[in-house]
Amino acid sequence: MSGLALPVMPDAGVAPSLPPTETPSAILGTYARAPLTVVDGHGAELIASDGRRYLDFTSGIAVNALGYGDPGLQSVLQDAASGLIHVSNLFRTEPAEELAQWLVMHSFADKVFFCNSGAEANEGAFKFARRWARAVGGPVKHEIVALRGSFHGRLFASLAATDRPRYRAPFRPLAGGVTIAERDLGRLADTLVPETTAALVVEPVQGEGGVRVFDPGWLRELRSLTAERRIALMLDEVQCGLGRTGWLFAYERAGIEPDLLALAKPLAGGLPMGAVLLNGEIAASIEAGDHGSTFGGGPFVSAVARYVVERIAEPALLQSVREHGEWLSATLNRLAEASPHVRGIRGVGLIWGIDIAMRAAPIIDAARETGLLILSAGDHTLRLLPPLTITRPDLERGIGILYSVLV
Ligand SMILES: Cc1ncc(COP(=O)(O)O)c(C=O)c1O
């Protein structure tokens, strides 16, 4: 992948160069950025402005499922760029219709709503759940229940459903009618009140909250409980969906079907796109004017997303993610035995968390210095999210670097 537009320096005769990473950035400091300016990427590697190559186990935080510079993705992007980029949602376009049809054909859903990010998908799904709940139970049936350790986004309702005091406290009051409940079936049974609860929202694998993989049996219990009480089960698969667990949708692993599903991150290969998938009953309660998005589901992003979902759904790709997951499970268990710093590992497919005794930040820095990019999930958990197309030798190389840092 190349073609990043670099600023051309006005003074003739001086070779254009990137601003050194140490110069103050004009970008608002909402992220603690690594001292690294990325200029290119190939496969599972990112290349920095100083020419250093890094093995990337972050995948743009689960976005770059196909790695960098995928030739098929490049070609679809080029074709799509020569067609319509945007048409308002007042009109139909073939790419959006076809993508929605594809998602319906491959999931539990009857209808799809397109938007631009994970938080937007969750906010939309909350609205759809409330709209349906009001229709079946009246205005008191509006509560959204989220789980301890959850992360659903940074907007006001998705933040209210996010269990991170540090993210929430400076922005109170958050949206009302959202409760955080313990991850305990007995206590949840008390919290999920049929008359007042509209939806329970769950990440089948809590990503930001420490890579907690919910047991399929537990998810089935939640499905039964919500169905019995006529509460919408909404799954947030923004991070763990679309192949990350080795299943196209993480819910398939548990053998359940949700009522609502939020997707985003890898959906359009790095272009911003989110989607809410709805079952027929909830979809039937939504009317024109209930929700909207100017950009959502434009023809350009939809055409690219159609290619991405087809690639991710290839049985061979999903099979390789499951096999990598089994290999990682064995290999990281050995790492845990060999390292005095590792307290535990959790994961499935290509989403893994490693709990460590010290703070995650210096280990992430040390891994980067040794050529591997990884993430945290909380203060004491390292998170690995390699591209879904990663090869076994690259995976081995990355885990080798982790060994050198942790053992
Ligand atoms: C499970 C989950 N939901 C929602 C979001 C928010 O997505 P976005 O940053 O696209 O708004 C994230 C982002 O990390 C996520 O992991």
The ligand as a Tripos MOL2 file, in Angstrom:
@<TRIPOS>MOLECULE
LIG
   16    16     1     0     0
SMALL
NO_CHARGES

@<TRIPOS>ATOM
      1 C1        -16.9520   -3.6610   20.9660 C.3       1 LIG1
      2 C2        -16.8220   -2.2600   20.4650 C.ar      1 LIG1
      3 N1        -17.9300   -1.5270   20.2900 N.ar      1 LIG1
      4 C3        -17.8620   -0.2650   19.8340 C.ar      1 LIG1
      5 C4        -16.6620    0.3290   19.5420 C.ar      1 LIG1
      6 C5        -16.6190    1.7460   19.0390 C.3       1 LIG1
      7 O1        -16.3090    1.7510   17.6980 O.3       1 LIG1
      8 P1        -15.8680    3.1400   16.9880 P.3       1 LIG1
      9 O2        -14.5450    3.5100   17.5460 O.co2     1 LIG1
     10 O3        -15.8370    2.7850   15.5200 O.co2     1 LIG1
     11 O4        -16.9260    4.1200   17.3080 O.co2     1 LIG1
     12 C6        -15.4800   -0.3900   19.7100 C.ar      1 LIG1
     13 C7        -14.1680    0.2290   19.4350 C.2       1 LIG1
     14 O5        -13.1390   -0.2140   19.8770 O.2       1 LIG1
     15 C8        -15.5630   -1.7230   20.1880 C.ar      1 LIG1
     16 O6        -14.4610   -2.4600   20.3800 O.3       1 LIG1
@<TRIPOS>BOND
     1     1     2 1
     2     2     3 ar
     3     2    15 ar
     4     3     4 ar
     5     4     5 ar
     6     5     6 1
     7     5    12 ar
     8     6     7 1
     9     7     8 1
    10     8     9 2
    11     8    10 1
    12     8    11 1
    13    12    13 1
    14    12    15 ar
    15    13    14 2
    16    15    16 1
@<TRIPOS>SUBSTRUCTURE
     1 LIG1         1 GROUP 0 **** ****
